Amino acid sequence: MEALNMLLHGFAEAVTPLNLAMAILGALVGTLVGMLPGLGPTSAIAILLPLTTVLGPVEGIIMLAGIYYGAMYGGSTTAILLNIPGEVSSVPTCLDGYPLAKQGKGGPALGIAAIGSFVAGTMGVIGLVFFAPILADQALKFGPPEYFALMLLALTVIVNLAGNSIIKGLIMGLFGYLFSMGGMGPSGGQMRFTFGSDTLSAGIDMISVIIGLFAITEVIKGMEERSGAIAPGKIGSVYPSFADLKKSYKAMFRGGFIGFVLGLLPGCSTAVTTFLAYDVEKKVSKHPEQFGKGAIEGVAAPESANNATSSSGFIPLFALGIPSSPPLAVLLAGLMIYGLQPGPVLFEQSGGFVWTIIASMFIGNVMLLVLNLPLVGLWAKLTTVPYGVMAPVILVLSIIGAYTVRNSLFDVFMALVFGVVGYFLQKYRWPVVPLILCFILGPMFEQSFVQSMSMSSGDFSIFFTRPISLTILIMAFVLLFVSLILIRRTKQRVKAAVGSEVDISG
């Protein structure tokens, strides 16, 4: 009942004109981002992250969260109409969505994708209402050893975000931690790796790194590939028939349930849950031979799993401070810029903020359904915008964003440097998200370790003699084992679907 009362207070705040406008804006921008090939939710959030300097924490995070779950919905359009999966998680949607489009049923497929996304997204937010406070309440018993174990659990996410090479992911994570060490140390206050430079004494700014590795890198890639416009196919009516709904509603709930449960596991990406949901739906179907040829359930299940995973990913983010996907890793940076520490104390110290964000997600999901069904035709036409027009706009916004955080040209320089570095990293298939994750979590990991050692006078057994920290460490190793199995199976499914090795870290 307390959670429901807090949620009602959150709705009262979320429906204020400014917060409502931010929810709508985030959902619409996210939908556009999801539909434009070459620009994903991670890059979009990175570009708009500097707005945190002019918007309040509630308005800023409402908008950034809206971009994330809006983009998860928007990716279905190019997957169905053009057979272009903007993210690996959209590959299962292509398998039946594109055949439906070629049969002249692209509109109903898009409609089912939108309804499934709404149903599963709402399921995920309802779960967030009930699960996150319970998890956060238990986590209030945490001390430095428990935080150390929790950070170790969070760092196991690197395995899921490493793409095709775990070794490369670990190396990139190490570099992320080394970059975070510049400036004042989090535990002793001593200056490190400044090389006598006053500029480096303040450390490397988080936003500059994120903008460089995502936004500017995408611009350089687009210029090299000379990305042009892509014409969408015929759509027709986007409103599915009663027969389509009857075929799909069970698939929506099954996919939503699978996506929500697996989304609770830190680091379980949407690429894993969408393939698993598609596989389950095919196995329970009375007509499995229709899958791959235009089965409407083959669109409903993965799209529902996609959005349910996205919503439930906010549970470990808010309650434990663990981002389960690249966009949530960037969103974690946004929370920290506002001085909000995601984790056990967030519900205790900033309960009003958290419940307003959760309430806005209910509103955003409704807006996505109400606004986007009539606007699918318009969104599809926007995919014809040449990348040559988009690239300069993205670059200018990125430079302005990097400068305005600390009014420093050094930050702009670092953003450009990391943009070039990110280009070469992606070109040679080195994952960048582990670098970002360790850049953010590294200082907290170090601080909790130093504090734990101070408590135990250097005795490492402190991590194994405290029940909560021992439980979390066991969870970390179990999660690592399960992740390795799921990654292997998902790679096999992706390869079977698209005929080549594909990076599943997104």
C-alpha positions in Angstrom: 0.0 0.0 0.0 2.9 2.4 0.7 4.2 1.8 -2.8 0.8 2.6 -4.3 0.5 5.8 -2.2 3.9 6.9 -3.3 3.0 6.1 -6.9 -0.1 8.3 -6.7 2.1 11.1 -5.4 4.4 10.4 -8.3 1.5 10.7 -10.8 0.5 14.0 -9.2 4.0 15.3 -10.1 4.3 13.6 -13.4 1.2 15.2 -14.9 2.4 18.8 -14.2 2.8 20.5 -17.6 6.6 20.5 -17.8 7.0 16.9 -16.7 4.2 15.8 -19.0 5.9 17.7 -21.9 9.2 16.0 -21.1 7.6 12.5 -21.2 5.9 13.2 -24.5 9.1 14.8 -26.0 11.3 11.9 -24.8 8.9 9.3 -26.2 8.6 11.0 -29.6 12.4 11.6 -29.9 13.1 8.1 -28.8 10.7 6.7 -31.5 12.4 8.8 -34.2 15.8 7.6 -32.9 14.7 4.0 -33.0 13.5 4.4 -36.6 16.6 6.1 -38.0 19.3 3.6 -39.1 22.7 4.6 -37.7 21.5 6.4 -34.6 20.6 4.3 -31.6 19.2 5.2 -28.1 22.7 5.2 -26.5 24.0 7.8 -29.0 20.8 9.9 -28.6 20.9 9.9 -24.8 24.6 10.8 -25.0 24.0 13.7 -27.3 21.2 15.1 -25.0 23.0 14.3 -21.8 24.3 17.9 -21.5 20.7 19.1 -21.1 21.1 17.9 -17.6 22.9 21.2 -16.9 19.8 23.3 -17.7 16.9 20.9 -16.8 16.1 19.8 -13.3 16.7 16.2 -12.3 13.1 15.1 -12.6 12.5 16.7 -16.0 15.9 15.6 -17.4 15.6 12.0 -16.4 12.0 11.8 -17.5 13.1 12.9 -21.0 16.1 10.6 -21.2 14.1 7.6 -20.0 11.5 8.4 -22.5 14.1 8.4 -25.3 15.2 4.9 -24.2 11.9 3.1 -24.1 10.6 5.1 -27.1 13.6 3.9 -29.1 12.9 0.3 -28.1 9.5 0.7 -29.7 10.7 2.6 -32.7 13.2 0.0 -33.9 10.3 -2.3 -35.1 9.5 0.0 -38.0 12.7 -0.4 -40.0 12.8 -4.1 -39.0 9.4 -4.8 -40.4 9.3 -2.5 -43.4 12.9 -2.6 -44.6 14.3 -5.8 -43.0 16.9 -3.6 -41.3 17.3 -4.4 -37.6 18.6 -1.2 -36.0 19.6 -3.3 -32.9 20.4 -7.0 -32.6 17.3 -7.3 -30.5 15.2 -6.4 -33.6 16.6 -9.4 -35.6 13.7 -11.8 -34.5 11.2 -9.1 -35.5 12.6 -9.1 -39.0 12.1 -12.9 -39.4 8.3 -12.6 -39.6 7.8 -8.9 -39.8 9.4 -8.4 -43.2 7.6 -11.4 -44.8 4.4 -9.9 -43.5 5.3 -6.5 -45.1 6.0 -8.2 -48.4 2.6 -9.8 -48.2 1.0 -6.3 -47.8 0.5 -6.8 -44.1 3.2 -4.4 -42.9 0.6 -2.1 -41.3 -1.0 -4.7 -39.0 2.5 -6.0 -38.1 3.5 -2.5 -37.0 0.2 -2.2 -35.1 0.8 -5.5 -33.3 4.3 -4.4 -32.5 3.0 -1.2 -31.0 0.3 -2.9 -28.9 2.7 -5.6 -27.7 5.3 -3.0 -26.7 2.6 -1.1 -24.8 1.3 -4.2 -23.0 4.8 -5.5 -22.1 6.1 -2.1 -21.2 3.2 -1.6 -18.8 3.8 -5.0 -17.3 7.5 -4.1 -16.8 6.6 -0.8 -15.1 4.0 -2.5 -12.8 6.8 -4.9 -11.8 9.1 -2.0 -11.2 6.5 -0.5 -8.8 6.5 -3.7 -6.6 9.9 -5.2 -7.0 12.3 -2.2 -6.8 11.2 -0.9 -3.4 11.5 -4.4 -1.8 15.0 -4.8 -3.3 16.1 -1.4 -2.2 14.7 -1.9 1.3 16.8 -5.0 1.7 19.8 -3.3 0.3 19.7 -0.6 3.0 21.5 -3.1 5.2 24.6 -2.7 3.0 28.0 -1.7 4.3 31.3 -1.3 2.3 31.8 -5.0 1.9 28.3 -5.4 0.5 28.9 -2.5 -1.8 32.1 -4.0 -3.0 30.3 -7.3 -3.8 27.6 -5.4 -5.5 30.1 -3.5 -7.7 31.7 -6.9 -8.6 28.2 -8.1 -9.5 27.7 -5.1 -11.7 31.1 -5.6 -13.4 30.1 -9.1 -14.5 27.8 -7.2 -16.9 30.9 -6.7 -19.0 30.6 -10.3 -20.1 27.2 -9.5 -21.7 28.3 -6.2 -23.1 31.6 -7.5 -24.5 30.2 -8.5 -27.9 32.0 -11.3 -29.6 35.2 -11.3 -27.5 35.1 -11.4 -23.7 38.9 -10.8 -23.6 38.4 -7.5 -25.5 35.6 -6.6 -23.2 37.9 -7.1 -20.1 40.7 -5.1 -21.7 38.3 -2.2 -22.5 37.0 -2.4 -18.9 40.5 -2.1 -17.6 41.2 1.0 -19.8 37.9 2.5 -18.5 39.0 2.2 -14.9 42.5 3.6 -15.7 40.9 6.7 -17.4 38.7 7.2 -14.3 41.7 7.3 -12.1 42.9 10.7 -13.4 42.5 13.6 -10.9 41.7 13.2 -7.2 41.4 9.7 -5.9 38.0 8.7 -4.4 39.5 7.2 -1.3 42.5 9.2 -0.1 42.1 12.5 -1.9 45.5 12.3 -3.5 46.2 13.5 -7.1 46.9 10.8 -9.6 47.9 10.6 -13.3 47.8 14.4 -13.7 51.3 14.6 -15.3 51.7 18.0 -13.8 48.7 19.4 -15.6 46.2 21.6 -13.7 43.6 20.8 -16.4 43.9 17.0 -15.7 43.7 17.6 -11.9 39.9 17.8 -12.3 39.8 14.5 -14.1 38.3 13.6 -17.5 34.7 14.6 -17.7 32.2 11.7 -18.0 30.0 13.5 -20.5 32.9 14.2 -22.8 33.9 10.5 -22.9 30.3 9.4 -23.5 29.6 12.0 -26.3 32.9 11.1 -28.0 32.5 7.4 -27.9 28.9 7.3 -29.1 27.7 10.5 -30.8 30.9 11.7 -32.5 31.9 8.2 -33.4 28.5 7.7 -35.2 29.1 10.8 -37.2 32.5 9.6 -38.4 31.1 6.2 -39.3 28.3 7.8 -41.2 30.6 10.0 -43.1 32.8 7.1 -44.1 29.9 4.9 -45.1 28.2 7.9 -46.9 24.9 6.8 -45.5 22.0 7.9 -47.6 18.3 7.9 -47.4 16.4 4.6 -47.3 12.9 4.6 -48.8 10.3 2.8 -46.7 7.9 0.3 -48.1 4.1 0.5 -48.4 2.4 0.4 -45.0 -1.3 0.3 -45.3 -3.6 0.4 -42.3 -1.7 0.0 -39.0 -4.8 -1.2 -37.1 -4.7 -5.0 -36.7 -7.9 -7.0 -37.2 -9.6 -8.9 -34.4 -8.2 -12.1 -35.7 -4.6 -10.7 -35.5 -5.2 -9.7 -31.9 -6.6 -13.1 -31.0 -3.6 -14.8 -32.5 -1.2 -12.4 -30.7 -2.4 -11.6 -27.2 -1.0 -14.8 -25.6 2.3 -14.2 -27.4 2.4 -10.6 -26.0 2.0 -11.8 -22.4 4.4 -14.7 -22.8 7.0 -12.5 -24.4 6.4 -9.8 -21.8 6.8 -12.3 -18.9 10.0 -13.7 -20.3 11.4 -10.2 -21.0 10.5 -9.0 -17.5 12.0 -11.9 -15.6 15.2 -12.1 -17.5 15.5 -8.3 -17.5 15.9 -8.5 -13.7 19.2 -10.2 -14.2 21.9 -7.5 -14.4 23.4 -7.6 -17.8 20.8 -9.8 -19.6 20.4 -7.8 -22.8 17.4 -7.5 -25.0 19.3 -9.4 -27.7 19.0 -12.5 -25.4 15.4 -12.1 -24.3 14.0 -11.4 -27.8 15.5 -14.5 -29.3 14.4 -16.6 -26.3 10.8 -15.2 -26.5 10.7 -15.9 -30.3 12.1 -19.5 -29.7 9.5 -20.2 -26.9 6.6 -18.9 -29.1 7.7 -21.1 -32.0 7.8 -24.1 -29.7 4.3 -23.6 -28.2 2.7 -22.7 -31.5 0.3 -25.2 -33.1 1.7 -24.1 -36.5 5.5 -23.7 -36.1 6.0 -24.1 -39.8 4.5 -20.6 -40.3 7.3 -18.9 -38.4 9.7 -17.3 -40.7 7.1 -16.9 -43.4 4.9 -14.3 -41.8 3.5 -15.4 -38.4 2.0 -12.4 -36.6 3.0 -14.1 -33.2 6.6 -13.9 -34.4 6.3 -10.1 -34.2 4.3 -9.9 -31.0 6.6 -12.1 -28.9 10.0 -10.5 -29.5 8.7 -6.9 -29.5 6.9 -7.6 -26.2 10.0 -9.1 -24.7 12.1 -6.2 -25.9 10.1 -3.6 -24.1 9.5 -5.6 -21.0 13.3 -6.1 -20.6 13.8 -2.4 -21.1 11.3 -1.5 -18.4 12.5 -4.2 -15.9 16.1 -3.0 -16.4 15.2 0.0 -14.4 14.8 -2.2 -11.3 18.5 -3.2 -10.9 19.4 0.4 -12.0 17.3 2.2 -9.4 17.6 -0.4 -6.6 21.2 -1.6 -7.0 22.8 1.0 -9.3 23.5 -1.7 -11.9 22.8 -0.8 -15.6 21.8 -3.8 -17.7 22.3 -2.2 -21.1 24.3 0.5 -22.8 21.5 3.1 -22.8 21.0 2.5 -19.0 24.8 2.9 -18.5 24.6 6.3 -20.0 21.4 7.0 -18.0 23.3 6.0 -14.9 25.8 8.8 -15.8 22.9 11.3 -16.0 21.7 10.3 -12.5 25.2 10.8 -11.1 25.6 14.2 -12.8 22.5 15.3 -10.8 24.2 14.0 -7.6 21.8 11.1 -7.4 23.4 7.8 -6.4 21.4 4.9 -7.8 21.3 2.1 -5.3 19.9 1.1 -1.9 19.6 4.7 -0.6 17.9 6.2 -3.7 14.4 5.3 -2.6 15.1 6.4 0.9 16.8 9.8 0.1 15.1 10.6 -3.2 11.8 8.8 -3.1 9.7 11.6 -4.6 12.1 11.7 -7.6 12.0 7.9 -8.2 8.2 7.6 -8.0 7.7 10.5 -10.3 10.0 8.9 -12.9 8.1 5.6 -12.5 4.7 7.3 -12.9 6.1 9.1 -16.0 6.9 5.8 -17.6 3.2 4.7 -17.3 2.3 8.0 -19.1 5.1 7.5 -21.7 3.9 4.0 -22.6 0.3 5.3 -23.1 1.6 8.2 -25.2 3.6 5.8 -27.4 0.5 3.9 -28.2 -1.8 6.8 -28.7 0.5 9.0 -30.7 2.5 6.5 -32.7 -0.2 4.3 -34.3 -1.5 7.3 -36.3 2.0 8.6 -36.9 3.7 5.5 -38.2 3.4 6.7 -41.8 5.1 10.0 -40.9 7.9 8.3 -39.0 8.6 6.0 -41.9 8.9 8.9 -44.2 11.5 10.5 -41.9 13.8 7.6 -42.7 14.4 9.2 -46.1 16.3 12.1 -44.5 19.9 11.8 -45.9 22.6 11.2 -43.3 24.6 14.0 -44.8 22.0 16.4 -43.3 21.9 14.7 -39.9 25.6 14.3 -39.4 26.5 18.1 -39.1 23.6 18.7 -36.7 24.7 15.8 -34.5 28.3 17.0 -34.5 27.4 20.6 -33.6 25.1 19.4 -30.8 27.9 17.2 -29.5 30.5 19.9 -29.4 28.1 22.4 -27.7 27.1 19.7 -25.2 30.7 18.8 -24.3 31.6 22.5 -23.8 28.7 23.6 -21.7 29.2 21.1 -18.9 32.3 22.8 -17.5 32.7 25.6 -20.1 36.0 24.0 -21.0 37.6 23.6 -24.5 39.6 20.8 -23.0 36.4 18.8 -22.6 35.6 19.5 -26.3 39.1 18.3 -27.2 38.6 15.1 -25.2 35.2 14.5 -26.8 36.8 14.7 -30.3 39.7 12.5 -29.2 37.4 9.8 -27.8 35.3 10.2 -31.0 38.2 9.2 -33.1 39.3 6.5 -30.7 35.7 5.2 -30.6 35.6 5.0 -34.4 38.7 2.8 -34.6 37.5 0.7 -31.7 34.2 0.0 -33.5 35.9 -0.5 -36.8 38.1 -3.2 -35.4 35.2 -4.6 -33.2 36.4 -3.6 -29.8 33.4 -3.0 -27.4 33.2 0.5 -26.0 30.4 0.0 -23.4 32.7 -1.9 -20.9 35.0 1.1 -21.0 32.1 3.4 -20.1 30.8 1.0 -17.4 34.2 0.7 -15.6 34.8 4.5 -16.0 31.6 5.1 -14.0 31.7 2.2 -11.5 35.5 2.0 -11.1 35.9 4.8 -8.5 33.0 3.3 -6.4 34.5 -0.2 -6.6 37.8 1.2 -5.4 36.3 3.2 -2.6 34.2 0.3 -1.2 37.3 -2.0 -1.4 39.5 0.5 0.5 36.8 1.1 3.2 36.3 -2.7 3.6 40.0 -3.2 4.0 40.1 -0.5 6.7 37.2 -2.2 8.5 38.9 -5.6 8.6 42.5 -4.4 9.0 43.4 -5.9 5.6 41.6 -9.2 6.1 40.0 -10.4 2.9 37.7 -12.8 4.7 35.4 -9.9 5.5 33.8 -10.4 2.1 33.0 -14.1 2.9 32.0 -13.9 6.5 29.2 -11.4 6.1 26.0 -13.2 4.8 24.8 -10.5 2.3 28.2 -9.9 0.7 28.8 -13.7 0.4 25.4 -14.1 -1.2 26.0 -11.4 -3.7 29.4 -12.8 -4.6 27.8 -16.2 -5.2 25.2 -14.5 -7.4 27.9 -12.9 -9.4 29.6 -16.2 -10.2 26.3 -17.9 -11.0 25.2 -14.9 -13.2 28.6 -15.1 -15.0 28.1 -18.8 -15.7 24.5 -18.4 -16.9 25.5 -15.3 -19.0 28.2 -17.3 -20.8 25.7 -20.0 -21.7 23.0 -17.6 -22.9 25.5 -15.6 -24.9 26.7 -18.7 -26.7 23.2 -19.8 -27.6 22.2 -16.3 -28.7 25.2 -16.0 -31.0 24.2 -19.3 -32.6 20.7 -18.0 -33.2 21.9 -14.7 -34.6 24.3 -16.4 -36.9 21.5 -18.7 -38.1 19.2 -15.8 -38.7 21.5 -13.3 -40.5 24.2 -15.7 -41.7 27.2 -14.0 -40.0 28.8 -13.2 -36.7 27.0 -10.3 -35.1 27.9 -8.2 -32.0 25.2 -8.9 -29.4 26.4 -6.4 -26.9 23.7 -3.8 -27.7 
